[in-house]
């Protein structure tokens, strides 16, 4: 088959091409779907603020 002496080598080539095509299609379909909602952003900001306050309390405000 196409000058490839062994079926397992041909199967590997075909699987590589198939994986590339599937990954590309998946990437195009899922493009920009990972955006966080406003609620998630506010929760993250609140958590970060609490984390900074806790570190300042524990470290005595010393930045390392």
C-alpha positions as CSV (number, residue, x, y, z in Angstrom):
1,X,0.0,0.0,0.0
2,X,1.7,3.3,-1.2
3,X,5.1,1.6,-1.0
4,X,4.8,1.0,2.7
5,X,6.0,-2.5,3.5
6,X,4.1,-3.2,6.7
7,X,0.4,-2.7,7.6
8,X,1.3,-1.4,11.1
9,X,3.3,1.5,9.6
10,X,0.5,2.3,7.2
11,X,-2.0,2.2,10.1
12,X,0.3,4.6,12.2
13,X,0.4,7.1,9.3
14,X,-3.4,6.9,8.8
15,X,-4.0,7.4,12.6
16,X,-1.7,10.4,12.7
17,X,-3.6,12.0,9.8
18,X,-6.9,11.1,11.3
19,X,-5.9,12.5,14.7
20,X,-4.7,15.7,13.1
21,X,-8.0,16.2,11.2
22,X,-10.1,15.4,14.3
23,X,-8.1,17.8,16.5
24,X,-8.3,20.6,14.0
25,X,-12.1,20.2,13.6
26,X,-12.5,20.1,17.4
27,X,-10.4,23.2,17.8
28,X,-12.4,25.1,15.2
29,X,-15.7,24.1,16.8
30,X,-14.6,24.9,20.4
31,X,-12.8,28.2,19.5
32,X,-13.4,30.8,22.3
33,X,-15.9,28.7,24.2
34,X,-13.8,28.8,27.4
35,X,-14.7,32.3,28.4
36,X,-15.6,32.7,32.0
37,X,-19.0,34.2,33.1
38,X,-19.2,37.5,35.0
39,X,-20.1,35.5,38.2
40,X,-17.0,33.4,37.9
41,X,-14.8,36.5,37.3
42,X,-16.3,38.2,40.4
43,X,-15.8,35.1,42.5
44,X,-12.2,34.9,41.4
45,X,-11.5,38.5,42.2
46,X,-13.1,38.1,45.6
47,X,-10.9,35.0,46.3
48,X,-7.8,36.8,45.2
49,X,-8.5,39.8,47.4
50,X,-9.1,37.4,50.4
51,X,-5.9,35.6,49.6
52,X,-3.8,38.8,49.5
53,X,-5.3,40.0,52.8
54,X,-4.5,36.6,54.4
55,X,-0.9,36.7,53.1
56,X,-0.5,40.2,54.5
57,X,-1.8,39.1,57.8
58,X,0.4,36.0,58.0
59,X,3.6,37.7,56.5
60,X,3.1,41.0,58.3
61,X,2.8,42.8,55.0
62,X,6.3,41.7,53.9
63,X,6.5,41.0,50.2
64,X,8.8,38.2,49.2
